[in-house]
Each structure stands twice: as C-alpha cells, then as structure tokens.
Amino acid sequence: MIDVSVDISGIIMYCDESVLGLNIGHGYSFEKVYWDEMPYKEKVTDGRGKLDVAYMGSRLKDNKGEFFICLKKHDVFQIHEPELVPGVVYPIDGPMGCEQLEPYKECEMAYLYKVFALLHLFHEGNIGFYEIFFDYTYKTLGAINNKVNHISQSRSRNIVDQRRYILSEQAQGDCNQFLIDYKGLPFSLLKTSIDEFVWGMEQIDIPTGFEQYTTALEMTLLEKDAQNKKKMLANRVAILIGSSPTDITQIHAKMLSYYRFRSESLHEGSGANISIAELHSLEEYVRSVLKKYLARCEQEIAVNPAITWEEIKQKMITELKTHVITAKSAGILPA
C-alpha cells in the first residue's frame, strides 16, 4: 500500500462570514481567503485571468480587500501499489494507479452533498459549490512522483440565486447541532425526499423547481396511489407546519393554489403564472415539512434503531389524518 496526500478546496457560493462558525465535520473547514492570497487562483479564472463569472456573486469585501469563503481539507489515504506488467513501458511522470482515486472522490462528494443538503434544510439562502478541486500527490515504486488533479463541478441555480446564506450567532450553534443530530441515520431514512427538495433548488427555471418541490411533499406526506392529492396535501401540510388556526387556514389556501400552479405547469406546459416569491414560499413549506420529519426520524430511531422509512411515514400519515379530522370539526379546515 502507498500513501496518497490530498488537498480538497473550493469557493463556497453565496454565503458570508457567519458560516465560519460552522463545524461540518469529516475534516472539513470553512476559511476566509483574500483574493490576493488565493492558492488556486488559476483554477477560478478565465483565459484572461479574470474571475470566472460563476463566482461573481460570491465575492465579499472588507477594508483589506476582496475575499471568499472557501472549503478546505487535507487528508492522507492509501491505495494499492500499481503492478508492473512485463514489456510495458511506464513514463517516469505517468499517473500510475490514479484510477483508484475515483472511489475516494465519490465518497467525499457524497459527504459534501449530505452536509450542504442539511444546510439548505436548516436555513434559507443559497449556499453550495460550483467546483470542488481534488489535488493528489503520491509516490509509486519508491521513486515516481505523481500529481493528479480532479474537479467535481455543479452548475445549477446555485450560480444565479442571489439569496445569501447568513446565520445569526445563535443560529450558528443551532446549525452545528442540527448537523450532528441529522447527518446520520435520520438523513438516510429521509434521503429520497431530501434529494427531491435539493433537485428543486438546483433548477434554473421556476416551473420545474415548483414541480420538484410539490413532488417532494407528495413523496413525504401521501400514500402511494393516493386519490384527491390536491386537498389531501393541502390539509396535511397546513396541519403539520401551521402554528395557529389562522396560520393553518392561510397555508391551506396557499397550498391549494400552489397545487393548481403545479398541475398547469406539469400537464399543460404553462408555468408563467408562478412568481419567484411563490417559488420561495413553497420552498419554505417543503423545508419546514422535512425538518419536522427529520426530528421524527430521530425520535423513532431512539426507540427502534431498525425502523424503516415506510414505517415512520405511515405513523405520521395516520396521525395527520386524525389531526385533519379534528381541524375540520373545529372549522379550521373546510369539510
């Protein structure tokens, strides 16, 4: 086995210095890097030496100059020594064994996906990455120095959504606890719904994002092959996240209209009536629902670590049905 040294880096999109108080784990850290001191400046500039347009909205400035919030990790892991094949010529600077680096990168990107998905669930705002750089160095056969560079790119709404991710001092601590509580089994149980939510956030066009958010709610709150989805979904979202009778009534009314928007977009190809404000409103509804479910997953796991997502989902649906009937009896929801 041989040791591989790797440096992982990249600019974090659309956040401010408040995220420097976060601990995302797994050896990663966020750091403030001034543009003049950027160690990988050539990787984030175009052919004329100008900052790539994708990063323009992520620039910050103080009295010392322009800076970015960047991701950083240094790690060492092992790969198998490449085998020499008789009769094959190996160049002294050839990247022998570099195919073994791909599984490591995939594992790291899966972790980063999970963390940034949870950050999006915790708080509104655009935080993410456009490019993550993996710079590997290792020595083979005791003499050949290898340097391999990989890039993982994610070009989506993250480069045009200008809502900056900002946390108060209290929220920083709450967010760190949120990551600790949910990045294990609760995330795994709810991953399919979270994937749909993240996919909605990545959409450039408003109608497609709206459709993905609605689908995330359907996957989480409705039984398979459920009938009368529109009313059922509006009832359950309102009951789950509404904080008062008035709030429940307002959410219910908005969800009915939102579902009509979604149907028109999906079945009639018309999404012109969906505004960016409505997209963000539905995003917040999905965020609130999934946070409720994450908390419930954590509670259920504490009682039964072997519990499945389908079991949790059915428990929640059964309870929501009861609460909906009660709200209808009280005149909070329409009969």
C-alpha positions in Angstrom: 0.0 0.0 0.0 1.1 3.6 -0.7 0.1 6.8 0.9 -1.8 9.4 -1.1 -1.9 13.0 0.2 -4.9 15.0 -1.0 -5.9 18.7 -0.6 -9.6 19.4 -1.2 -10.6 23.0 -1.8 -13.2 25.3 -3.4 -15.1 28.5 -3.1 -18.4 28.3 -1.2 -21.1 30.1 -3.1 -23.3 33.0 -1.7 -22.6 32.9 2.0 -21.0 35.4 4.4 -18.5 35.1 7.3 -21.2 33.8 9.6 -20.6 30.3 8.2 -17.1 30.3 9.6 -18.6 29.3 12.9 -19.9 26.1 11.4 -18.3 22.7 12.0 -19.3 20.4 9.1 -17.1 17.5 10.3 -15.2 14.9 8.4 -12.0 17.0 8.5 -13.5 19.9 6.5 -13.4 23.6 7.5 -14.6 26.9 6.1 -12.0 29.6 5.9 -11.8 33.3 4.8 -9.4 33.7 1.9 -8.4 37.0 0.3 -8.3 37.1 -3.4 -4.6 38.2 -3.5 -3.7 35.2 -1.4 -5.9 32.6 -3.2 -3.7 29.5 -3.6 -5.7 28.2 -6.6 -6.5 31.4 -8.3 -5.7 30.0 -11.7 -8.5 27.4 -11.3 -11.2 30.0 -10.8 -10.2 32.5 -13.5 -10.9 32.5 -17.2 -8.3 32.7 -20.1 -7.8 36.4 -19.5 -7.1 36.0 -15.8 -10.5 37.4 -14.8 -12.6 35.7 -12.1 -15.0 33.1 -13.6 -18.4 34.7 -13.9 -19.9 31.9 -11.8 -18.1 33.2 -8.7 -19.0 36.9 -9.2 -21.9 36.8 -6.7 -19.8 35.1 -4.0 -17.3 37.9 -3.7 -17.1 39.7 -0.3 -15.1 42.7 0.7 -13.8 44.4 3.8 -11.1 47.0 4.5 -8.3 44.6 3.5 -9.8 43.8 0.1 -11.9 41.2 -1.7 -12.2 37.7 -0.2 -14.2 34.5 -0.4 -15.4 31.8 2.0 -13.6 28.6 1.0 -13.8 24.9 1.7 -10.6 23.2 2.9 -9.5 19.7 3.8 -6.2 17.9 3.9 -6.2 14.1 4.1 -4.0 11.1 3.6 -5.4 7.7 2.5 -3.9 4.6 0.9 -4.2 2.9 -2.4 -2.6 -0.3 -3.7 0.8 -0.2 -5.3 0.3 -0.4 -9.1 1.5 -3.7 -10.6 4.1 -3.6 -13.3 3.3 -5.6 -16.4 6.4 -7.1 -18.2 7.0 -5.5 -21.6 5.0 -2.3 -20.8 6.9 1.0 -20.7 5.8 3.3 -17.9 6.7 7.0 -18.2 8.5 8.5 -15.2 5.7 11.0 -14.7 2.8 8.7 -15.5 -0.2 8.8 -13.2 0.1 5.1 -12.2 -2.8 3.9 -10.0 -4.9 7.1 -10.5 -8.0 5.1 -11.2 -8.0 4.1 -7.6 -8.6 7.8 -6.6 -12.1 7.9 -8.0 -13.8 6.0 -5.2 -12.3 8.4 -2.6 -13.6 11.4 -4.5 -17.0 9.9 -4.8 -17.1 9.2 -1.1 -16.1 12.8 -0.3 -18.6 14.3 -2.7 -21.4 12.2 -1.2 -20.5 13.6 2.2 -20.4 17.2 1.0 -23.8 16.7 -0.7 -25.2 15.5 2.6 -23.8 18.4 4.5 -24.9 21.1 2.1 -28.4 19.5 1.8 -28.7 19.8 5.5 -27.5 23.4 5.5 -30.3 24.1 2.9 -32.8 22.4 5.1 -31.7 24.3 8.2 -32.0 27.8 6.7 -33.0 29.6 3.6 -30.3 31.1 1.3 -28.0 29.9 -1.4 -25.0 28.0 -0.2 -23.1 25.4 -2.1 -20.3 25.0 -4.5 -19.7 25.3 -8.2 -16.3 23.4 -8.3 -14.5 21.3 -5.8 -10.8 20.7 -6.5 -9.0 17.5 -5.5 -5.2 17.7 -5.7 -3.5 14.4 -5.1 0.2 13.6 -4.7 1.8 10.2 -4.1 4.9 8.2 -4.9 4.9 4.8 -6.7 7.7 2.3 -6.9 9.5 4.4 -4.3 10.7 6.8 -7.0 7.9 8.1 -9.3 6.2 11.3 -8.1 2.6 11.5 -9.2 0.4 14.6 -9.1 -3.3 14.1 -10.2 -5.9 16.8 -10.2 -9.7 16.2 -10.3 -12.6 18.6 -10.4 -16.2 18.0 -9.4 -18.5 20.6 -10.9 -22.1 21.5 -10.1 -23.6 24.1 -12.4 -27.2 24.8 -11.5 -29.3 27.6 -9.9 -26.5 27.9 -7.3 -24.7 30.3 -9.5 -27.6 32.7 -10.2 -29.7 32.5 -6.9 -28.5 35.7 -5.1 -30.1 34.9 -1.7 -27.1 35.0 0.6 -26.8 32.3 3.4 -26.5 34.3 6.6 -26.6 32.9 10.2 -27.0 34.8 13.4 -24.7 33.8 16.3 -27.5 31.8 17.9 -28.2 30.1 14.5 -24.6 29.0 14.1 -24.8 26.9 17.3 -28.2 25.6 16.3 -27.0 24.7 12.9 -24.0 22.8 14.3 -26.4 20.8 16.5 -28.7 20.2 13.5 -25.8 18.7 11.5 -24.8 16.5 14.5 -28.4 15.3 15.1 -29.4 14.5 11.5 -26.4 13.7 9.2 -26.5 10.0 10.3 -29.5 7.6 10.0 -32.2 10.3 10.0 -30.8 11.7 6.8 -30.5 8.2 5.3 -34.1 7.4 6.1 -35.4 10.7 4.6 -32.9 10.9 1.7 -35.3 10.3 -1.1 -37.5 13.2 -0.1 -34.4 15.4 0.6 -33.0 14.5 -2.9 -36.2 15.8 -4.5 -36.0 19.0 -2.4 -32.4 19.6 -3.4 -33.2 18.8 -7.1 -35.9 21.5 -6.9 -33.3 24.0 -5.6 -31.0 23.2 -8.4 -33.5 24.0 -11.2 -32.8 27.1 -13.2 -36.4 27.6 -14.4 -39.2 28.4 -11.9 -41.9 25.9 -13.1 -39.6 22.9 -12.9 -38.4 23.9 -9.4 -42.0 24.3 -8.4 -42.9 20.8 -9.7 -40.0 19.2 -7.8 -40.9 20.9 -4.5 -44.5 19.6 -4.9 -43.3 16.1 -5.7 -41.1 16.2 -2.5 -44.2 16.9 -0.5 -46.2 14.2 -2.2 -43.5 11.6 -1.6 -43.3 12.6 2.1 -47.0 13.1 3.0 -49.1 11.0 0.7 -49.6 7.2 0.4 -48.8 5.6 -2.9 -51.6 6.0 -5.5 -53.4 8.4 -3.2 -56.6 10.0 -4.6 -57.6 13.6 -4.4 -54.0 14.6 -3.8 -54.6 18.4 -4.0 -56.9 18.6 -1.0 -55.1 15.9 1.0 -51.7 17.5 0.5 -53.0 21.0 1.4 -54.6 19.6 4.6 -51.6 17.7 5.8 -49.0 20.5 5.0 -51.2 23.0 6.8 -51.7 20.8 9.9 -48.0 19.8 10.1 -46.4 23.2 9.9 -49.1 25.6 10.8 -48.5 27.3 14.2 -52.1 28.6 14.8 -55.6 28.2 13.4 -55.1 31.3 11.3 -51.7 30.1 10.1 -53.2 26.7 9.2 -56.0 28.3 7.2 -53.6 30.5 5.3 -51.2 27.7 4.5 -54.1 25.5 3.3 -55.3 28.2 0.9 -51.8 28.8 -0.5 -51.2 25.1 -1.0 -54.4 24.7 -2.9 -53.3 27.5 -5.3 -49.8 26.1 -5.5 -51.0 22.7 -6.4 -53.1 24.2 -9.2 -49.9 26.0 -10.5 -48.0 22.7 -10.4 -50.8 20.9 -12.3 -50.9 23.6 -15.0 -47.1 23.6 -15.4 -46.9 19.8 -15.4 -49.9 18.9 -17.6 -50.5 22.0 -19.7 -46.9 23.2 -20.0 -47.8 26.6 -18.6 -45.7 27.9 -15.7 -45.8 31.6 -16.5 -48.2 32.3 -13.5 -45.6 31.2 -10.9 -43.6 34.0 -9.4 -40.2 33.8 -7.8 -41.8 34.8 -4.5 -44.2 31.8 -4.7 -41.3 29.5 -5.6 -39.5 30.6 -2.4 -42.7 30.3 -0.4 -43.2 26.7 -1.5 -39.5 26.0 -0.8 -40.0 27.2 2.8 -43.0 24.9 3.2 -41.0 21.9 2.0 -38.1 22.9 4.2 -40.4 23.1 7.3 -42.1 19.7 6.5 -38.7 17.9 6.0 -37.4 19.4 9.3 -40.4 18.0 11.1 -39.8 14.6 9.6 -36.1 14.7 10.4 -36.9 15.3 14.0 -39.5 12.5 14.0 -37.0 10.1 12.4 -34.5 10.9 15.2 -37.2 10.2 17.8 -38.2 6.9 16.2 -34.7 5.7 15.8 -34.0 6.3 19.5 -36.9 3.8 20.3 -36.2 1.4 17.4 -32.9 1.7 15.5 -34.1 -0.8 12.9 -37.2 1.2 12.0 -37.8 1.8 8.3 -38.8 4.9 6.4 -42.1 3.4 5.4 -43.0 2.6 9.0 -42.2 6.2 10.0 -44.1 7.6 7.1 -47.2 5.5 7.9 -47.2 6.6 11.5 -47.0 10.3 10.5 -49.8 9.9 7.9 -52.1 8.2 10.4 -51.5 11.0 13.0 -52.0 13.7 10.4 -55.3 12.2 9.3 -56.5 12.4 12.9 -55.4 16.0 13.2 -57.1 16.9 9.9 -60.4 15.5 11.1 -60.1 17.4 14.4 -59.3 20.7 12.5 -62.3 20.1 10.2 -64.6 19.6 13.2 -63.3 22.8 14.7 -64.0 24.7 11.4 -60.2 25.5 10.9 -60.1 23.4 7.7 -63.0 23.1 5.2 -65.0 19.9 5.5 
